Amino acid sequence: MERKPDFLKINKIPVGEKASKIIKIIKEDNLHTVCTEASCPNKGKCFAEGTATFLILGPNCSRNCKFCNIKNGALSREDFDEGERVAEAAYKMGLSYVVVTSVTRDDLEDQGASAFARTIRAVRRKLPNAKIEVLTPDFGGREELLKIVLEEKPYVFNHNVETVKRLTPLIRSGAVYERSLFLLNSAKKINPNQITKSGLIVGLGESWEEILETLRDLAKNKVDRLTIGQYLQPSKEHFPVQKFYTPEEFDKLKEEAIKIGIKWIKSGPFVRSSYMAQTEI
């Protein structure tokens, strides 16, 4: 694994009273977080601030993307009470902005869409004033499954393109670049007022022009919000980092995205999908 530059060194170990509380709540309610399962570099910071991103439908994924640390293994039976436990945990944490994501579950008939819907309803009952952001898989590009989620009116609907078109078949197991764009565009067609969001990781071998092309594609498909972060190789078995972008390059990408028409953007080495999700600028 390539040695990281100094500006990418960070303490991921959660410390402090708030972090201990988060860890205890997640364990007591038998839940998972993408912070832990995906080895997010912001885990220590977020837990220390009393926040976490919930991961539903089990810790294992039906796909095996080369950039992702979430395991591809035995899939959990669908837990129909999980949404209630997510709501209870969010209540205990005192969250006013709740982010829920999931592993991809191609094995399920509805690919997990109803689990998102149940979770949104449960959180809304427990925390009626909380804003809810969902980060979903592609649902196989099936609009009827997307509608199941959007009928519950999440504040933000997020689906990540992850990488540029050329690298999608290599990096994203079972994914199709155009399908991801279609899902984001469909969300706007179903509800023109729906805030949509996507995420991009760089350092996988893409060119600068390919990044700009992706930004243009997202803007054409009416994506409102975007995160751009550095790919960090989780293990020797994962795809190797091809380039470490500097903070200045991330600043430049933010400027380019704004020029293209995406107004809400977080761009930086440690930015991830739910990074500062609760902020409005």
N, C-alpha and C positions, 0 to 999 in steps of 0.2 A: 504493500500500500504506500502511495506517495506521501511524503512528509508534508504536513499542513504548514502554511505560513503562520507566523506568529499571531496575526490578527484573527485567526480562526481557532485559537485555543480558548476554551471556555470550561467552566466547572459545571457539569451536568448533574452533579449529585445534589438532590434537594436538601436544604438545611433550614432550620428554624421552626418555630411553633406552628406557623400556618402550613408549612410543607408537611409536617408530621400529621396535622389534622387531615389534610387531603389524602395522604397515604392510608390513614386509618379508615376514613369514610369509604374509599374505594374498596378496601379489603373487606370491611364489614358488610357492604352492600353487594359483594361478589360481582364487581364490575371490572371493566377494562378501560384503559385510556390509550389513545394513540401516542400520547407523550412517552409512555413506557414501551409499548409494543413496537413502535417505529423508531425508537431511540432518538427522539427529537432533541436537538442541541439546546432547546429552550426549556427543557423539562425542569431543571433546577430553578430557573428564574420564575417560571409560571407557577410551580408548586409553592414556591416561597411567597408568591403574591396571592395565593389562595385560589388559583384557577386550574382547570384541567379540561381537556377535550375528550369527551366520552366516545368510546369505541364499542358499538353494538354488534350483535350477531356473532360473537365469539372472537377469540384471538387469532384464529387461523383463517387464511384466505384461499379461495378456490383458484386463484391465479398466482403466478410466481414471477412478478416483475423484477428485473435485474437491479433496480435501484433501491428497492424497498426492503426494509428489515422485518416487516410482518411476515410471519412464517406461513409456508404453504404446507398444510398437514391435515390431520383428521379434523373434519368440520363438525362444529357443535350442533346439537339439536336446537331448533328454534325455541327460544325462551320467551314465552308470551307474557311473562311478568317483568321482563327486563326494563321496559319503558317506565314502569312504576318505580323501580329501584333507581333509575337514572334521575327521575323527578325528585325522589326523596334525597338523593345525594346532592343534587343541585340546590335543593332547599337548605340542607345542612351547611353547604358551603356559602350560602347567602349570595348566590349568583344572580345578577341582573341581566347577564348575557350568557346564553347557554349554547355551546357548540357541540353538535353530535355528528359523528361520522361512522363509517362501518367498513368492515372488510368486504370484498366482493364475494357474493354468494350466487354463483351461476347455477348451483345445484337446487336452489329453491324455485318453486313455480313462479313466484312474483319477485324473485331476486332481492328480496328484503325490503321492497317498497312499503309493505304494510307495517313492518317493524319501525320504519321511520315515522309513519303516520301515527302509530300507537304511542311512540315516544313523544312526539310533538304534543299530542293531546294530553298525555300524562303530565308533562312539564307545565303546560298551560293551566291545567287544573291546580297544580301545586303552587306555581309562580305565575299568576295571571298577568303580571306586568313585565315579565321578563321577555327579552327579545331572543328569538331562537334562530340559529344558523345551522343548516344541514349541509354536509359535504358528502355527496352520494357517489356510488359507482355509476357506470354508464347504463345500467338496466338493459343492456343489449340493444340500446337505441329504441326501446319500445315506449311510445308516447303514453300508452294507457297506464304503464307503471309510473311514469313521471307524474301523471295526473293524480295518482293516489297520494303522492307526497305533497304536491302543490295545492291540493284541495284543503290541506290543513293550514295553508297560508304561513309558511315559515317566513321570518323577516328577510333572510338571505338564503338563496339557493346556490350552492357551490358545487362545481364539478371541475376537477383539474385536468387540463390537457397534458400536464407534466413535462412534455418535451416537444421538440419540433416535429414536423410531419415526417421527415426522412428517417428520424431515429425511433419513431413510435413502434414499428414492427420489431425492432431489435430490443428496445428497452421495456416496453409495456406489454406484458403477456396478455394475449387475447383482446387487446384494445385496437381501435381504429380511430385515427386522428379525426377524420370527417364525422364519425359517429359522435365523438365528444362535442364537436362544434354543433352538430345537429341537436344534441340534447340541450345545450345552452340556448340555442336559438328557439327551440320548441318551448322552453320555459317562458320566454318572452311572448311567444304567440299565444300560449295558454293564458297567461296573465301579464299583460303589458306593463303593469305596475310592479311586477316582481323584481326585486334587486337580484341580479345574477353576478356570479363571481367565479374566477378560475385561478389556477396556480401553475407556475412554471418553475422548473429547476434547471439550472444551467451548470455547465462543466462536464457534459456528457459527450462532447465532441461536435456540438453544433457550431455553425458560423454566426458571426454578428448579424449578417443579412438574414439568416434563417430565423434568428430571434425576432428581428423586426417584422419579418413576414408573418410570424405567429402572432405578434401583437396586432398586426393589421387584420388578421383573420378573426381574432377575438373581438376587435372593435366592430368589424363588419357584422358579426353575429350578436351585437348589442350587449356585450358583457360590460357590466358597470364597474366591477372591482377586480383587482388583480394583485397577486403576490408573486414575487420573483426572488428565489433564494439559491444559494450555492449547494450543489450536490456534494454530499459527504459520504464516501464509501463506508457502509456499515461494517463490512468484514472482507476478508480476502476472497470470499466466494462471490461477492457482488461485483458489478461492473466497475472497472477502475475509473477514477477521476481523470479526465482529460485536460482540464484547465481549472485553475483557481482564479476566479474573478476578483479584482480589487474592489474595495468600497467605492472608489471613484467610478469604476465601470458600472457598478450598480446604480449609482446616482445618475449616470448618463442614461441607463436604461429607463429609469423613472422619467427623465425628461422626454425621452423618445415616446414612451407610452402616453404621456400627457399630450404631446403633440398629435399623436394618432387619434386621441379622443377618449382615452380611459382616464377618468378624473381621480378615482380613488385607487391609489397604488402604494403598496409597501414593497420596497426593493432593497435588499441587503444580504450579506453573507448568511446570516442566521434566520432570515425570514422563512416562515413556513405558512401553510394554508390558514391556520387559525391565529397567526401572529397579529397581535393588537386588533383582533377582529371586532372588538367592541367600539373602536374609535370611528368617528364619522368623517374624518378627513385623512 
